[in-house]
Amino acid sequence: MRGTVYLVGAGPGAPDLLTLKAARLLAEADIVFYDALVNPAIVEMARGAKKVAVGKRCGRHSSAQRFINKRLVDASVNHRRVVRLKGGDPMLFGRAQEEIDALAAAGVPFEVVPGITSALSAAADLGVSLTRRGVARSASFVTPRSGEGESPGHWIQAVLATDTSAIYMGLGEAASISAALIDAGKSARTPVVIVENASLPNSRRVAGTLGDLPDMAAQGFDGPALILLGEVYRELISLESMHHERVSA
């Protein structure tokens, strides 16, 4: 009999934002494979489980996806409850489909447990709705990053077509993102906010415009960061400008 593999969303970082089901599965897990950006406090909730780091983080050593797939299949032979712990929500930029396909092909039972994605947590931290009434009626979640041999997709068109956009895994490409969107017709004055460590006590935000994005991204971010773009953030830019004026005075 195969054990069951649970693809569990760890949420944006704060342990108390886990779903009740995610917390229960961690407490019952025999083995946990966790991503690099998952809060260590969440990993430690799996007190009785073997813990295996399989983190994938840009610019750093990481496990190949096909190797992770194999480890999940192999783990199901010896363990009843296998948890694959992913930052945010497994089904959004979490490579869940590759793991689902590998598990299904091997006949391994699996279940997906949703989590809060960082765009929603960042919106909560800012106190600004992604779809603020009268300003925004659409939102897109995009990433400019693509794997080797993969098409870059249509993320630029998605940003242009929606009122508010959350750009995942884009901080390292801030200059090219800014240039690509401006070249495609997006105003350089479009409000932008970078939110780092959403949901955590050390959450940080930097507000500016699309034209400022490369300089904003160079301000020493180390934690997971998200780029938010749209007119809903116009007031945040005004507040940031007023703050700088007071500091300068």
C-alpha positions, 0 to 999 in steps of 0.5 A: 500500500502506498502512503498519501502525499499531501501538497500543502501550502505554507502560506506567506510566512506567518505560522498562524495563517496556516489552514487548520488542515495544514497544521493537522497534517504537519502534526501527523506527518511522517516525513516533510519535504519543505521549500527554502522560503518556508518559515522554519517555525512552520517546519518545526510544527512537524515535531515527529516527522523527518524533515528534508530541505528541497528548497528552490531559490533563485541564484542558490543551490537547489534540488532539481525538480525531477529529483524532488518528484522521485523523492516524493514517489519513493517516500510514499513506499515507506511513509503513510503521510508524506507532506510536501510543504510549499510557500504560499499556495501550491497551485500558484507558481509552486511547480505543483503540476510537475509533482502531481503528474509524477505522483499520478503516473506512479499511482501514488495517492495525493491531495492538495491543501491550499494556502494563502498566496503572498499577493493576498497577504501583501494586500492585507499588510498594505491595507489596500484592496487589489480590486479597490472599488472605483479604481480596479476591477481586475487583478493578475498574478504573473511572473517573468521567470521561465525555466530552461527551454520554456516560453516566457509566456504572456505576462506583459500582456496580462499586466497591461490588460489588468488594473492591478498586478502582482509580479512574483519572483521578479525582484532580480529582474526589476530593470528588465521588468520596468523597461519591458512594461514601459516599452509596451506602453505602461506609463513610467508613472504607474504606482509600484510597491515592493512588499518584503516578508509579507505577514511577518513582524519584519514586513517592509514596503517601498513605494514608488513608480514603474520608472523607479523600480530598478532603484527601488529593488536595489534597496537591500531586500533579502527576504521574499519580496513581491512587486505590486503595480497599479493605480490602487497604490497612488495614495501610498506613493503620496504618503511616502513622498510626504514622509521623505519630505518630513525626514529631509526637513 
